Amino acid sequence: MTLVRPHDCVRCGATIRPGEEFGAVDVLDPDGDLEVLLCPDCAAALRRFLDGDLAADSAGSDGTTDAS
């Protein structure tokens, strides 16, 4: 897939521009299929989470966690 216009990462809001790397996740929402775009950092965090690293769910795009 190639982007033809900028999109925001659904997790952190970072702008993904055409030509930049990104992650795409096909999910099924209540209204039907939905493709979600993630910046590379958030895509990596999702991969870690799916691999069983539960701390990845609370990690920010820079890999830090909120201590509050």
Secondary structure, 3 states (H helix, E strand, C coil): CCCCCCEECCCCCCEECCCCCCEEEEEEECCEEEEEEECHHHHHHHHHHHCCCHHHHHECCCCCECCC
